[in-house]
């Protein structure tokens, strides 16, 4: 009987082919998908790198999985974006952020069922920005994504925008200075 030993240079091989958990990082968002009992996150950065990967943490399995996307389309690597999970369709959305190529004001949808990102065109988007406050809510059957402030090309902002997810139109909420 002959045995063959093959020496492999010092590479890391992962079985399954995804690495788990994700590399240490910051400056990103995490969002919960109730029907999957899972959290999803995108991007972020380490001290030397911006990430453009998508990860899921599955509570039932108590494990991280790198999401192997079903298409090549996905947001560019970025940090300090805003994101939320739709309570109406359980998709994960992100807006804006800072990337290697500059500030963003694009809007992306991640479908956890089909493992794909789609760039969504919106009407009247706010200026490019990062590090803004954000939340989402449902009112009268309409889901709304809200952002306030942030850092833009011309400094720190104090504007307030609402995105109506029904018609994908942004509305700047002008302050009524006469209110008490």
DAGICOR-V459482 format. One record per run of one state. SS is the DSSP state (H for helix, E for strand, C for the rest). FROM is the first residue (numbers start at 1). TO is the last residue. If there is no record, write none. Layout:
SS:FROM:TO / SS:FROM:TO
This chain:
C:1:25 / E:26:26 / C:27:29 / E:30:33 / H:34:36 / C:37:37 / E:38:42 / C:43:44 / E:45:45 / C:46:49 / E:50:50 / C:51:53 / E:54:58 / C:59:62 / E:63:66 / C:67:78 / E:79:79 / C:80:81 / E:82:85 / C:86:91 / E:92:99 / C:100:101 / E:102:111 / C:112:115 / E:116:120 / C:121:122 / E:123:123 / C:124:128 / E:129:130 / C:131:132 / E:133:139 / C:140:141 / E:142:152 / C:153:154 / E:155:164 / C:165:168 / E:169:172 / C:173:180
